[in-house]
Amino acid sequence: DASPDLRAAAVAYWERWWKGEAAVPPPEGIRGSVLVVDGASPNVVVLDVGSDKAVRRGQRFEVRREGKSVAVVVAEKVEPTLTVARVLERRGEGIREGDAIQSIADAGIGPRDGE
């Protein structure tokens, strides 16, 4: 059984979702693309998805090009329509603007990072 604090957090999250204040990711995961790659900050990219698509801080994304995985990034700063992400792992070629992204499934569900 969940603790009273965990239950209260779950109820609060559900209430936010019910009111439309908390986005729910689609079953197939969150998809988008890399919007900005800055050569001066090679470990930081901007994604074209944000909290309006249910992105949350700490969420991981796989970056793909032509069917191949090129990197894994993690959401650091989430705005309504954009996300600043940090590169966790490079898997070959560098990340390019326009590369596809897809969220990586987490083991848990529910609120994260103080939601």
Long-range contacts (C-beta under 8 A, 24 or more apart in sequence): 9-110, 9-111, 10-110, 10-111, 12-111, 13-110, 13-111, 13-115, 16-115, 22-54, 22-115, 23-51, 23-52, 23-53, 23-54, 24-54, 25-53, 25-54, 25-103, 29-102, 29-103, 29-104, 29-105, 30-54, 30-55, 30-59, 30-61, 30-101, 30-102, 30-103, 31-100, 31-101, 31-102, 31-103, 32-100, 32-101, 33-98, 33-99, 33-100, 33-101, 34-63, 34-95, 34-96, 34-97, 34-98, 34-99, 34-101, 35-82, 35-97, 36-97, 37-94, 37-95, 37-96, 37-97, 42-87, 42-94, 43-86, 43-87, 44-76, 44-84, 44-85, 44-86, 44-87, 45-73, 45-84, 45-85, 45-87, 45-95, 46-82, 46-83, 46-84, 46-85, 47-73, 47-75, 47-82, 47-83, 47-84, 47-85, 47-101, 48-81, 48-82, 49-81, 49-82, 49-83, 49-101, 50-78, 50-79, 50-80, 50-81, 50-82, 50-83, 51-78, 51-79, 51-80, 52-80, 52-81, 55-83, 55-103, 56-112, 56-113, 56-115, 57-112, 57-113, 58-112, 58-113, 59-103, 59-104, 59-106, 59-112, 60-88, 60-103, 60-104, 60-106, 61-85, 61-101, 61-102, 61-103, 61-104, 62-101, 62-102, 62-104, 63-95, 63-99, 63-100, 63-101, 64-99, 64-100, 64-101, 64-102, 65-93, 65-96, 65-99, 65-100, 68-92, 70-94, 70-95, 70-99, 71-95, 72-104, 73-101
